[in-house]
Amino acid sequence: MATVVITRDPAIEHAIDEALDHIALEPLVRGKVVAVKPNETYATENDTTGVTQPDTLRAVLRYIHRFEPRELIVTGGAGAAETDEVFRVAGLMEVVAQEGATFFDHNRPPFQDVALAYAPEADVQGPQASVMVNPRVLEYQTLISLAQLKLHETATVTLALKNIAMSFPAADYYGHPRHQEKHENHFFDDMHSFIAAMARRFTIDLAITVGHPR
């Protein structure tokens, strides 16, 4: 049974601590390869409101460190820009370094083709039968989606599932943005079905969605 916790505090770090106090994190974290996936699709020097904020990422990394993961990775794959540049502009790269985590850009090669299933029956397919990803994402033992709550013109809102589903497809393979079709894809033919299939294949172990006051 899933545990759902809702907290409210203008100090995001307090809200995150309070929420995670109710989650049994030790079996998810201790001795494991843990990946935290923030929102990082696009940011500029003048506007970083669409991505996970530095205080949010810092609070999550500090909390996770308590349980001694074997490796703590902040994994990113920006859709409309270069991931490392978005992290730098938004102040996320500084947090990664300060908190002793490892940055990984899963947009980069090498690429591996991973099959998707749109129903329990493997022969039922949706808009995209498989997806190209960096194989490093297949090694994550615990996946934490750290989503910034916001509107989205296609998916309606950005929440935990979309945060993973529309980032893991490697943009260096599909194009920046991915709908430019550097290689053919059909993500946008039925985005909701695609998101569901990605969630089935890339299981999220902990979902943190932050309605940041910024």
BELBELVEN-V989315 format. One record per helix or strand of 3 or more residues. SS is the DSSP state (helix for helix, strand for strand). FROM is the first residue (numbers start at 0). TO is the last residue. If there is no record, write none. Layout:
SS,FROM,TO
SS,FROM,TO
//
This chain:
helix,11,19
helix,25,28
strand,32,37
helix,53,64
strand,70,75
helix,82,89
helix,91,97
strand,101,104
strand,111,114
strand,129,132
helix,134,138
strand,141,147
strand,149,151
strand,155,157
helix,159,167
helix,170,173
helix,177,179
helix,186,188
helix,190,200
strand,205,209
//
